[in-house]
Amino acid sequence: MKKIRILIADDHPLVAESLSLLLESEEDFEIIGIVNNGWQALSFVEKYSTDILLSDYNMPLLNGVELATRLKEKNIGI
């Protein structure tokens, strides 16, 4: 069975790592990356196949709402 590919976008390393450890304990999930701002998340999903993007609402440079808006504008469905 194909694993669900997850990107975590959060500017707090402890939160991102904790989410990663929790989700990776499930055999159906694969954490494919951890980024710390919205611009990095946008760049990542443009380059790599991602099934789920878990994004913090309040991040530097590009917050979660702005990130979602840009993904929609670029027609990147996650």
N, C-alpha and C positions, 0 to 999 in steps of 0.2 A: 504494500500500500504506500502511496506517495505521501510524504510528510508535508505538513502545512508549514510554509516558509514565513517566518515572522521577523520583522525589523522593529527594534525598540528605539524610540527617539525620546530621550530625556536628558536634561542637563544636570541631573543629580546622579553621580556614579553609583551611589549605594542603592538607590531605587532601581536603576537600570540593571545592575548586576543581580539584585534580589529577584526582580521579575524574570530575568534570564534563567536563573537557577530553578525557580519555581516552574516555569514553562517547560524547560528542558527535561524535567522529571517525568513529563508525559511523553510516551513513545511516539505519538502522532505529530509532535511539534519539533521544529528545527529553528533555532535562532540563527539567522543568517547575518545579523549585524546589530551593532549598538552605535548610535550616533548621538551627539549632544546638542544639536540645534536643528532648526527646521530646514535650513539651506542644505545641510549635510543629508538630511532625510530625503529631500527632493532630488538631490543629485544621485543618491543611492538607488531610489526606486526607478529613476530613468535608465539606470545601467543594468540593474539586476531584477530578475523575476521575484516578485514579492506577493505573497497571498494576503498577509495582514500587516498593517502598520499600527503599532501601539505608540501613540504620541502623547506627550505631556501637553497640557493646554498652555502653560506659561513657560516658554523657552526664550533664550536670547536670539537675536537676529531675525528670526521668523517664528512666530508663535504657532500653536496648533491650529487655530482657526485660519490664519493666513496660509499655512501649509496646505490645509484642506482645500482652500480656495484655489491655490496654484495647481494642485493636483487635478481639480475639476477643470480648470482652464486648459490644461495640457491634455485633458481627456485620459488621464491615467486612473484606471479603475482598480482600486484595491479593496 
